[in-house]
Amino acid sequence: MESGSIFLITALLLVVGLFIGKPLYDHKKNRLVTAPARDSHLRSALLAEQDRILTALWELDFDYTLGKIPEEDYPGQRKTLLHQGANILRQLDALQSDTQIGEAETRLEAVIAARRMAGSPVSAGAGFVSQPDDEFEVMLANRRRLRQEKAGGFCPQCGKPVQKSDRFCPKCGAKTV
């Protein structure tokens, strides 16, 4: 064999060896990339848990209004779910960066100033109308409102749920109106 072909084969083997060994040399870079990925994964898990708790609260309130939950059990269960939701909101706040916290403080100051300008709660009939103070309660109220717009009750014949726009039960065909 000629010396030129020996150098060419050696060069190709060196390039292939470097290409195959590249992941072994880049493992430090991969560690730096996984830290933000872990935060993103944790944030998405917390958001999913928050959604689960909102759904559980909505279902608890719905079951209570239907009379499926005894009055002595309802406050304790609701309080437990609210505490879980508050803990998740605290964890989500801890994941935010300092700039986002600064923006949140600015928004909070703006809300406080707006409430001070609004004065005391406006009386309306038998009670007072006030804005809910807890962000979690606002999210729960929004979810309730969305669910109420969708649900229309139950079929008088088979008992399956129907939408407000349904004139006939989709299960048995009985007239709902």
Secondary structure, DSSP 8 states (H G I E B T S, - for coil): --HHHHHHHHHHHHHHHHHHHHHHHSHHHHHHHHHHHHHHHHHHHHHHHHHHHHHHHHHHHHHHHHT-S-TTTHHHHHHHHHHHHHHHHHHHHHHS-HHHHHHHHHHHHHHHHHHHHH-S-EEETTEEE-----HHHHHHHHHHHHHHHHEEEE-TTT--EEETT-SB-TTT--B--
